Amino acid sequence: MTWTIKFEEKAAKFLKSLNKPQKQQIEAFINELHDTSNPRIKGKALQGRLSSYWCYRVGDYRLICQIKDGELVILVIEIGHRKNIYR
């Protein structure tokens, strides 16, 4: 099963601003998500006001995503450093 990965504008802009090694690390992880049968295995469900989102750890960075099962789409809402992402 192949998932389609889409980016919110803010997440895409942040990804472009990263230096090359960090960007490559995140892109490699996104390619893994693209080919997985169940993207929830690699992530963690968030709680509270963010309960409809999933978090993925990639080094010091976090990807906040929304998984749309009916469409086989993973929407990357935000990417950020682990100390700033949940604020």
C-alpha distances in whole Angstrom, upper triangle without the diagonal:
4,7,10,13,16,20,23,26,27,24,24,28,28,25,28,31,30,31,29,28,27,25,23,23,21,19,18,16,15,13,12,11,9,7,7,5,8,10,14,14,15,17,20,21,24,27,30,30,26,25,22,21,19,21,19,22,22,26,28,26,24,21,21,18,18,14,14,11,13,12,9,11,13,16,19,22,24,24,28,30,30,33,33,29,30,34
4,7,10,13,16,20,22,24,21,21,24,25,22,24,27,26,28,26,25,24,22,20,20,18,16,15,14,12,10,10,9,6,5,7,7,10,10,14,15,15,17,20,21,23,27,29,29,25,24,21,20,18,19,18,21,20,24,26,24,22,19,19,16,16,13,13,11,13,11,7,9,11,14,16,19,21,22,25,27,28,31,31,27,29,32
4,6,10,13,16,19,21,18,18,21,22,19,22,25,24,26,25,24,23,20,19,19,16,14,15,13,10,10,10,7,5,7,7,8,9,9,12,14,14,15,18,18,20,24,26,25,22,21,18,16,15,16,15,18,19,22,24,21,19,16,16,13,12,10,10,9,11,9,5,6,7,10,12,16,18,19,22,25,25,28,28,24,25,28
4,6,10,13,16,18,16,15,19,20,17,19,22,22,25,23,23,22,19,19,19,16,14,15,14,10,10,12,9,6,9,11,12,13,11,14,17,16,16,19,19,21,24,26,25,22,21,18,16,16,17,16,19,19,23,24,21,19,15,16,12,12,10,10,11,12,8,6,5,6,8,11,14,16,17,21,24,25,28,27,23,25,27
4,7,10,13,15,12,11,15,16,14,16,19,19,21,20,20,18,16,16,16,13,11,13,11,8,9,11,8,7,10,12,13,13,11,14,16,15,15,17,18,19,23,25,23,20,20,17,15,14,14,14,16,16,20,21,18,16,12,12,10,10,10,10,12,14,11,9,6,5,6,7,11,13,14,17,20,21,24,23,20,21,24
4,7,10,12,10,9,13,14,13,14,18,18,21,20,21,19,16,17,17,14,12,15,14,10,12,14,12,10,14,15,17,16,14,16,19,17,17,19,19,19,22,24,22,19,20,17,14,14,15,15,18,17,21,21,18,16,12,12,10,10,10,11,14,15,12,11,7,6,5,6,9,11,13,16,20,21,24,22,19,20,23
4,6,8,6,6,9,11,10,12,14,15,18,19,20,17,14,16,16,13,12,15,14,11,13,16,13,13,17,18,20,19,16,18,20,18,17,19,19,19,22,23,21,18,19,17,14,14,14,14,17,16,19,19,16,14,11,10,9,10,12,13,16,18,15,14,10,8,6,5,6,8,10,13,17,19,21,19,16,18,20
4,6,5,6,9,10,11,13,15,16,20,20,22,19,16,19,19,15,15,18,17,14,17,19,17,16,20,21,23,21,18,20,22,20,19,20,19,18,21,22,19,16,18,16,14,15,15,16,18,18,21,20,17,15,11,11,10,11,13,14,18,19,16,16,13,11,7,6,5,7,10,13,17,19,21,18,15,17,18
4,6,5,6,9,10,11,12,15,18,19,21,19,16,19,20,16,16,20,19,16,19,21,19,19,23,24,26,25,22,23,26,23,22,23,22,21,24,24,22,19,22,19,17,18,18,18,20,20,22,21,17,16,14,13,13,14,17,18,21,22,20,20,16,14,11,9,8,9,11,13,17,20,21,18,16,18,18
4,6,5,6,9,10,11,13,17,18,20,17,15,18,19,15,16,19,19,16,20,22,20,20,24,25,27,25,22,23,25,23,21,21,21,20,22,22,20,17,20,19,16,17,16,17,18,18,20,18,15,14,12,12,13,14,18,19,23,24,22,22,18,15,12,9,8,7,8,10,14,16,18,14,13,15,15
4,5,5,6,9,10,11,15,16,17,14,12,15,15,12,12,16,15,13,16,18,16,17,20,21,23,22,18,20,22,19,17,19,19,18,21,22,20,17,19,17,14,14,13,14,15,14,16,16,12,11,9,9,10,13,15,17,21,23,20,19,16,13,10,7,6,5,5,8,12,14,16,14,11,14,15
4,5,5,6,9,10,14,14,16,14,11,14,15,11,11,15,15,12,15,18,16,16,20,21,24,23,20,21,23,21,20,21,22,21,24,25,23,20,22,20,17,17,16,16,17,16,18,17,14,13,11,12,13,15,17,19,22,23,21,20,16,14,11,8,9,8,8,11,14,17,19,17,15,18,19
4,5,5,6,9,12,14,16,14,11,15,16,13,14,17,17,16,18,21,20,20,24,25,27,27,23,25,27,24,22,24,24,23,26,27,24,22,24,23,20,20,19,18,19,17,19,18,15,15,13,14,15,18,20,22,25,27,24,23,20,17,14,12,11,10,9,11,14,17,19,16,15,18,18
4,5,5,7,10,12,14,11,10,13,14,11,13,16,16,15,18,20,19,20,23,24,27,26,22,23,25,22,20,21,22,21,24,25,23,20,23,22,19,18,16,16,16,14,15,14,11,12,11,13,14,17,20,22,25,28,25,24,20,17,15,11,11,8,7,8,10,14,15,13,12,15,16
4,5,6,9,10,11,9,6,10,11,8,9,12,13,12,14,17,16,17,20,21,24,24,20,22,23,20,19,21,22,22,25,26,25,21,24,22,19,18,16,15,14,12,14,13,10,11,10,13,14,17,19,22,24,26,24,22,19,16,14,11,12,9,7,9,11,14,17,15,14,17,18
4,6,8,9,12,10,7,11,13,11,11,14,15,14,16,19,19,19,22,24,27,27,23,25,26,23,23,25,26,25,28,30,28,25,27,26,22,22,20,18,18,16,17,16,14,15,14,16,17,20,22,24,27,29,26,24,21,19,17,14,15,13,11,12,14,18,19,18,17,20,21
4,7,9,12,10,8,12,14,12,13,17,17,17,19,22,21,22,25,27,30,29,25,27,28,25,24,25,27,26,28,30,28,25,28,27,23,23,20,19,18,16,16,15,13,15,15,17,19,22,24,27,30,32,29,27,24,21,19,16,16,13,11,11,12,16,18,16,16,19,20
4,6,8,6,6,9,10,10,11,14,15,15,17,19,20,21,24,25,28,27,24,25,26,22,22,24,25,25,28,29,28,25,27,27,23,22,19,17,16,13,13,12,11,13,14,17,19,22,24,27,29,32,29,27,24,21,19,16,16,14,10,10,11,14,16,15,15,19,20
4,6,6,6,9,10,11,12,14,16,17,18,20,21,22,25,26,30,29,26,27,28,24,24,26,28,27,31,32,31,28,31,30,26,24,22,19,18,14,14,13,13,16,16,20,22,25,27,30,32,34,32,30,27,24,22,19,20,17,14,13,13,16,18,18,18,22,23
4,6,5,6,9,10,10,12,14,15,16,18,20,21,23,25,28,28,25,27,27,23,24,26,28,28,32,34,33,30,32,31,27,25,22,20,18,14,14,15,14,17,17,21,22,25,27,29,31,34,31,29,26,23,22,19,21,19,15,15,15,18,21,21,20,24,25
4,5,5,6,9,10,11,13,14,15,17,19,20,22,23,27,26,23,25,25,21,22,24,27,27,31,33,32,29,31,30,26,24,21,18,16,12,11,12,12,15,16,20,22,25,26,29,31,34,31,28,26,23,23,20,21,19,15,15,15,17,19,20,20,23,25
4,5,5,6,9,10,11,12,14,16,17,19,21,22,25,24,21,23,22,19,19,21,24,24,27,29,29,25,27,27,23,20,17,15,13,9,8,9,9,12,13,16,18,22,23,26,28,31,29,26,24,20,20,16,18,15,12,11,11,13,16,16,16,20,21
4,5,5,6,9,10,11,12,14,15,16,19,20,24,23,20,22,22,19,19,21,24,24,27,29,28,25,27,26,22,20,17,15,14,10,11,12,10,12,12,16,17,20,22,24,26,29,26,24,21,18,18,14,16,14,11,12,12,15,18,18,17,20,22
4,5,5,6,9,10,10,12,14,15,17,19,22,22,19,22,22,18,19,22,24,25,29,31,31,27,28,27,23,21,19,15,14,11,11,13,12,14,14,18,18,22,22,25,26,29,26,24,21,19,19,16,19,17,14,15,15,17,21,21,19,23,25
4,6,5,6,9,10,11,13,14,16,17,21,20,17,19,19,15,16,19,22,23,26,29,29,25,26,25,21,19,16,13,11,7,8,10,10,12,12,16,17,20,21,24,25,28,26,23,21,18,18,15,18,16,13,13,13,15,18,19,18,21,23
4,5,5,6,9,10,11,12,15,16,19,18,15,17,17,13,14,17,19,20,23,26,25,22,23,22,18,16,13,10,9,6,8,10,8,9,9,12,13,17,18,20,22,25,23,20,18,14,15,12,14,12,9,11,12,13,17,17,15,18,21
4,5,5,6,9,10,10,13,14,18,18,15,18,18,15,16,19,21,22,26,28,27,24,25,23,20,17,15,13,13,10,12,14,12,13,11,14,14,17,18,20,22,24,21,19,16,14,14,12,15,14,12,14,15,17,20,20,18,21,24
4,5,5,6,9,10,11,13,16,17,14,17,17,13,15,19,21,23,26,29,29,25,26,24,21,18,16,13,12,10,12,15,13,14,13,16,16,19,19,21,22,25,22,19,17,15,16,14,18,17,14,16,17,18,22,22,20,23,26
4,5,5,6,9,10,11,14,14,11,13,13,10,11,15,17,19,23,26,26,22,22,21,18,15,13,9,9,7,10,13,11,11,10,13,13,16,16,18,19,22,21,17,16,13,14,12,16,15,13,15,16,16,20,20,18,20,23
4,5,5,6,9,10,13,13,10,13,14,11,12,15,17,19,23,25,25,21,21,19,16,14,13,10,11,10,13,15,13,12,10,12,11,14,13,16,17,19,17,14,12,10,11,10,13,13,12,15,16,17,21,21,18,20,23
4,5,5,7,9,12,13,11,15,15,12,14,18,20,22,26,29,28,24,24,22,19,17,16,13,14,12,15,18,16,15,13,16,14,16,15,17,18,20,18,14,13,12,14,13,17,17,16,18,20,21,24,24,22,24,27
4,5,5,6,10,11,9,12,12,9,12,16,18,21,24,27,27,24,23,22,19,16,15,12,13,12,15,18,16,15,14,16,15,16,15,17,17,20,18,14,14,12,15,14,18,18,17,19,20,20,24,24,22,24,27
4,5,5,8,8,6,9,10,8,10,13,15,18,21,24,24,21,20,18,15,13,12,10,12,12,15,18,16,14,12,13,11,13,11,13,13,16,15,11,10,9,11,11,15,16,15,18,20,20,23,23,20,22,25
4,6,9,10,8,12,13,12,13,17,18,21,24,27,26,23,22,20,17,15,15,13,16,15,18,21,18,17,14,15,13,14,12,13,13,15,13,10,9,8,11,12,16,17,17,20,22,22,26,26,23,24,27
4,7,9,9,13,13,12,15,18,20,23,26,29,29,25,24,22,20,17,18,15,17,17,20,23,21,19,17,18,16,17,14,15,14,17,15,11,12,12,15,16,19,21,20,23,25,25,29,29,25,27,30
4,6,6,9,9,9,12,15,17,20,23,27,27,23,22,20,18,15,16,14,16,16,19,22,20,19,16,17,15,15,13,14,13,16,15,11,12,11,15,16,19,21,20,23,24,24,28,28,25,26,29
4,7,9,9,11,13,16,17,20,23,27,27,24,22,20,18,16,17,16,18,19,22,25,23,21,19,19,16,16,12,13,11,14,13,10,12,12,16,17,21,22,22,25,27,26,30,30,27,27,31
4,5,6,8,10,12,13,17,20,23,23,20,18,16,15,13,14,13,16,17,21,23,21,19,16,16,14,13,10,12,10,13,13,10,11,11,14,16,19,20,21,23,25,24,27,27,24,24,28
4,5,6,7,10,11,14,18,21,21,18,16,14,12,9,11,10,13,14,18,20,17,15,13,13,10,11,8,11,10,14,13,10,10,8,12,12,15,17,17,19,21,20,24,24,20,21,24
4,5,5,7,8,11,14,18,19,15,13,12,11,8,9,9,12,15,18,20,18,15,13,12,10,10,8,11,11,15,15,12,12,10,13,14,16,17,17,19,21,19,22,23,19,19,23
4,6,8,10,14,17,20,22,18,16,16,14,11,11,10,12,14,17,19,18,15,14,15,13,14,12,15,14,18,18,15,15,13,16,16,19,19,19,21,22,20,23,24,21,21,25
4,7,10,13,17,20,21,18,17,16,13,10,9,7,9,10,13,16,14,12,11,13,12,13,12,16,15,19,19,16,15,13,15,14,17,17,16,18,18,17,20,21,18,19,23
4,7,9,13,16,17,14,13,13,10,6,6,5,7,10,13,15,13,10,9,10,9,11,11,14,15,19,19,16,15,12,14,13,14,14,14,15,16,14,18,18,15,15,19
4,6,9,13,15,12,10,11,9,6,5,7,9,12,15,15,14,11,11,10,10,11,12,15,16,20,20,18,17,14,15,14,15,15,15,16,16,14,17,17,14,14,17
4,7,10,12,9,7,8,6,5,6,9,12,15,18,18,16,13,12,10,10,10,10,14,15,18,19,17,16,14,14,14,14,15,16,17,18,16,18,18,15,13,17
4,7,8,6,5,7,6,6,7,10,12,16,18,18,16,12,12,9,10,10,12,15,17,20,21,20,18,15,15,14,13,14,15,15,16,14,16,15,12,10,13
4,6,6,4,8,8,9,10,14,16,19,21,20,19,15,15,12,13,13,15,17,19,22,23,22,21,18,18,17,16,16,18,18,19,16,17,17,14,11,14
4,5,5,9,10,12,13,17,19,22,24,23,21,18,17,14,15,15,17,19,21,24,25,24,23,20,19,19,17,17,19,19,20,18,18,17,15,12,13
4,6,8,9,12,14,17,19,23,25,23,21,17,16,13,14,13,16,18,20,23,23,23,21,19,18,17,15,15,18,18,20,18,18,17,14,11,12
4,6,6,8,10,14,16,19,21,20,18,14,13,9,10,10,13,15,18,20,21,20,18,16,14,14,11,12,15,15,17,16,17,15,12,9,11
4,5,8,10,14,17,20,23,22,19,16,14,11,11,10,12,14,16,18,19,19,18,15,15,15,14,15,17,18,20,18,19,18,15,13,15
4,7,10,14,17,20,23,23,20,16,14,10,9,7,8,10,12,15,16,16,14,12,12,13,12,14,16,18,20,19,21,19,16,14,17
4,7,10,13,16,19,19,16,12,10,7,6,5,7,10,13,16,16,15,13,10,10,10,9,11,13,15,17,16,18,17,13,12,15
4,7,10,13,16,16,14,10,8,6,5,6,7,11,13,16,16,15,13,10,10,9,10,11,12,14,16,14,17,16,13,12,15
4,7,10,13,13,10,6,6,5,6,9,11,14,16,20,19,17,15,12,12,10,10,10,10,11,12,11,14,13,10,10,14
4,6,10,11,8,6,5,7,8,11,12,16,17,21,20,17,15,12,12,10,12,11,10,11,12,10,14,14,11,13,16
4,6,7,6,5,7,9,11,15,16,19,21,24,24,21,19,15,15,13,14,12,10,10,10,8,12,13,11,13,16
4,6,5,6,8,11,13,16,17,21,22,26,25,22,19,16,16,13,15,13,10,10,10,9,13,14,13,15,18
4,5,8,11,14,16,20,21,25,26,30,28,25,23,20,20,17,18,15,12,11,9,9,12,14,13,16,19
4,7,10,13,16,20,22,26,27,31,30,27,24,21,20,17,17,14,11,9,6,6,9,11,11,13,16
4,7,10,13,17,19,22,24,28,26,24,21,17,17,13,13,10,7,6,4,5,9,9,8,11,14
4,6,10,13,15,19,21,24,23,21,18,15,14,10,11,8,6,6,6,6,9,9,7,9,12
4,6,10,12,16,18,21,20,18,15,11,10,7,8,6,5,7,9,9,13,12,8,11,14
4,7,10,13,16,19,18,17,14,10,9,6,6,5,6,9,11,11,13,12,8,9,12
4,6,10,12,15,14,13,10,6,5,4,5,7,9,12,15,14,17,16,12,13,15
4,6,10,12,12,11,8,6,5,7,7,10,12,15,18,18,20,19,15,15,18
4,6,9,9,8,6,5,6,9,10,13,15,18,21,20,23,22,18,18,21
4,6,6,6,5,6,8,11,12,16,18,21,24,24,27,25,21,21,24
4,5,5,7,8,11,14,16,19,21,24,27,26,29,28,24,24,27
4,6,8,11,13,16,18,21,24,27,30,30,32,31,27,27,30
4,5,9,11,14,16,20,22,26,29,29,32,30,26,27,29
4,7,10,13,16,19,20,24,27,27,30,29,25,25,28
4,6,10,12,15,17,21,24,24,27,25,22,23,25
4,6,9,12,13,17,20,20,23,22,18,19,22
4,6,9,11,15,18,19,22,20,16,17,19
4,6,8,11,15,15,18,16,13,14,17
4,7,10,14,15,17,14,11,12,14
4,7,10,12,14,11,8,10,12
4,7,9,12,10,7,10,12
4,6,8,7,5,9,10
4,6,6,6,9,11
4,6,6,8,10
4,6,8,9
4,6,6
4,6
4
